[in-house]
Amino acid sequence: WAQVSRKELNRIAKELTSHSISITGKGTFKDEFVTCGGVSLNSVNTKTMESKSVPGLFFAGEILDIDGITGGYNFQSAWSTGWHAGNAIGNLACEEAA
């Protein structure tokens, strides 16, 4: 990403944020499920979502061993861990570029 021009980054950002999604409802209860298992939270820095044993490897979402009830909590976990991982990766990229 360090070699991508600001103009190209702006184009990518515009492309990623210019779409809208209409939500018309939710599935029936039988369509909802939760996964379990995955990468243990003990092996991840939960502030950055970076692997404690493999520097530069980040995890987010359902790859992590986080169990929860249905109803959107797994989405919130995915969004939150993704946000933390994305920020950490962005900070790492800025540090490497400096």
Secondary structure, DSSP 8 states (H G I E B T S, - for coil): -TTS-HHHHHHHHHHHHS----------GGG-------B-GGGEETTTTEESSSTT-B--GGGB-----SSSHHHHHHHHHHHHHHHHHHHHHHHHH-
